[in-house]
Amino acid sequence: LVMKLIFFLLLFSPLNFILLNENLDSCNGIDNYIFGTSKDSFKNMSLEFEEGNSQLYTLNSDAIKISGVQFDFIRITFIKNKLSAISLSTKGDTRAAFFKYLKDKYGAPIKNKNRFEWNGKLVKIVFEFYNNSKDAAVDFYKK
């Protein structure tokens, strides 16, 4: 009985969840959009909003390329001139392909209703289904 308890605790320890998401922290963004990169490194952005040290830009919907996935919009946020968040919205019934891409790359997410999360020490991804739609909103955050 004691051995089973020890096995169970080791199997479901928080350390295992951190190890599962080691790839998440090593990617540190998506495609060529790496957290901490200077705003000056990017081209073809349209400023949407600016307040203090924060700026929100929109990119062309084809700026990030993932096989089988189309994006309705891509927005990136800079804080103090460094990339700190990436927001995407899928389109054309491609959310399943993007979810599979994330799951294959980062492992099984934590599920809460229509929301899925991958948590690393440095990076967090939130994947949320839109109600009454086949699309999803996906956010990448630097912690």
N, C-alpha and C positions, 0 to 999 in steps of 0.2 A: 504493500500500500504506500509506503514512504517513497519507494522508487517511482511509482506512478505519479505521485504528487510532484516530485522533483522534475520528472520528465514534462509534466503538464506546465509547470511554472517556467521551465526553460523554453518550451515551445512557444508560449504566449507572453514572453517577457517584452517590455518596451524596447530592449536592445534589438530584438529581432525586427521590429518595425523600422527602427533607424537603419539597420543593415539592409533591409529590403529597398529602402529609398536612397541608398548611396549613389545610384546612378542619377537620381533626381538632382542631387547637389552638384555632381560633377558636370552635368549639362549646363547648369547655371543660366538657363534661358531656353530659346527655341530657334532652330535654324541659325541664321547669322546674327540674331538678336540676343546678345549676351549681356547679362546684368552687369552694371558698373561701367559699361562702355560709354564714352563721351558722346554727347549729342552731335558733335561735329563730325563723327564717323559715319553718320547716316545722311542719305540724300532722299529727295522726292517725298518729303513729309509736308503735310498741311497742318498748321497750328489750329487747334480747336479751342483751347482754353489755356490761360496762363494766370497764375496767382502766386505772388512771392517767388520762391525758388522752384515752383512746380510748373511743368508744361505738359499738356496732353496733345499728341499729334495723331493724325490719321494717315495711314499708309494705303497704297493701292492694294486691292483685295488679293492680288497675286504676288505680293511681296514675300510671303512665306509659302514655300512649296512642299507639300506632303502628298505623296501618291494617293489618289482616290479621294482627296479632300478639297472642297471649295470653301472659300471664306466670303461672307457677306461684308464684313469689315474687319480691319486690323487697326488697333490703336495702341500706342506706346506712350508711357509716362516717364518723364525725366524729373528727378529731384536733385537739385544742385548740379545740373548738367550731366547726371549719370542715369543710365537706363535703370528703372526700378520696377516697372510693371508692364505686362503685355496682355492685352485683351483682344480676344478673337470671337467671332460669331460664325458658325458654320452655315452653309446654305446648300440647297439642292439635295436634301436627304443624304448628306455626307457625314452626319454626326456619328453614326455607327463606325465608319471607317476611322474617324479621328479618335474616338474612344478606344478602338482596338489598337491603334498606333500608340496611344499613351499607356494602355495596359501592358502591351508587349514590351514597351521600353522601360516602364517604371514599376511594373507589378500590379497587383490588385489594389484598388483604392479603398478608402473607407467610405461606406455608403450611408446616406441619410436622405430618404425619400428620393427626390429627383436630382439630388446633389451628390457628387463624388469628389473626394479629396485625396490628394497625394501630399504627404508632408515629409519634408526633409529638414535638416538643421538650418539650411540656408534658403531653401526654395519651397514654395507651396503652389500647388496647382488646384484650382477649383473648376470642375466640369459640371454644368447645370443645364438640364433639359428645359427648353421653353415649353410652357403649357400649350396644348393643342397645336403642336408643331413638331416637325421632324428635325428641327435645328437645335443647336446648343450654344450657350455662352461659355467660354473657357478663359480663365484668367491665370496668369503666371505671375507670382509675386516674389520679390526678393525680401527675405525677412530682415 
